[in-house]
Amino acid sequence: MKVLKAVLLPVLTALVFLFAETPLTARAATPRYAYADMGSEVYFCTGKSAESAVFIIPQTYCVEILAEEGVWYYVKYGEDNGNYRAVYGYCLKTELVAVDEPLENLYLNLPINVTFHTDEIGSLLPPLQITVSAAYYGEYLLGKTKLAYVLCNDKFGYVPQTVTDYPLNELPKPVGGGDIKVPEENDNSTLITVIVITVAAAAAVVVLYFSSKRRSPEDSNTHE
């Protein structure tokens, strides 16, 4: 029995450490990101339908992927910073390019000036005109008309304005279009190691058990 304990103790200790470390590796997931490629029109939608589209994500900028729901990603675009507020919605998986790490600039931060004025009240009297800064989120196409989706005075809406000149991110090599692939090599190797050690432990128990059964009483007395 002393030999059995001496063999099993290191084996069981190794198993305990393997099972203890494996969940920690699985939990170490980092946020996932995807960007709108050059020349693409990736719509940000409030629901899982094209009819709920509210703006086109600026090219080379990212969304943070929060969940996967069928052919859709549930995402976050923007962050609470200055005039901007984070918005949450859906994008089609096939329209985005997945990346291992976020790009240098996650979201386009480009305030634009929006001018409001009252109706004409006469040729000699100028109307009241006010210019305010608005947070630009993206473009929206209404037929052939291009509009800008903005946040102004804590209200979202559209203004008849276009933004064609904005800085672009340097794009990395994609890890694959559509679904994001998570490497499974480490998980597989850990699983194989656990199986091998488990089988070895079981074999050692069987061998030692039957070896002890074959020992005669005289051998036992001699060893004692």
KAQUI-V935680 format. One record per backbone hydrogen bond with DSSP energy under -0.5 kcal/mol. CO is the residue of the C=O (numbers start at 1). NH is the residue of the N-H. If there is no record, write none. Layout:
# KAQUI-V935680
co: {CO,CO}
nh: {NH,NH}
This chain:
# KAQUI-V935680
co: {1,2,3,4,5,6,7,8,9,10,11,12,13,14,15,16,17,18,19,20,21,22,23,24,25,27,32,33,34,35,35,36,37,41,42,43,44,44,45,47,49,50,52,55,55,56,58,61,63,63,64,64,65,67,69,71,72,73,73,74,74,75,76,77,79,81,84,87,89,90,91,92,93,93,96,96,97,98,99,104,106,108,110,112,114,116,124,125,128,130,132,134,134,135,137,138,139,140,140,141,142,142,145,145,147,148,148,149,149,150,150,151,152,155,157,159,159,164,169,176,181,184,185,186,187,188,189,190,191,192,193,194,195,196,197,198,199,200,201,202,203,204,205,206,207,208,209,210,211,216,217,218,219,220}
nh: {5,6,7,8,9,10,11,12,13,14,15,16,17,18,19,20,21,22,23,24,25,26,27,28,28,29,65,99,63,37,97,60,40,43,57,45,54,55,90,49,52,53,46,44,57,139,61,36,34,65,66,76,32,74,72,93,69,75,91,66,67,89,64,87,81,84,81,77,75,45,73,95,96,178,98,178,35,175,33,106,62,110,136,134,132,130,126,121,118,116,114,112,136,151,58,149,56,142,147,143,144,145,142,147,140,150,159,137,138,152,157,135,155,152,150,148,161,166,171,98,183,188,189,190,191,192,193,194,195,196,197,198,199,200,201,202,203,204,205,206,207,208,209,210,211,212,213,214,215,220,221,222,223,224}
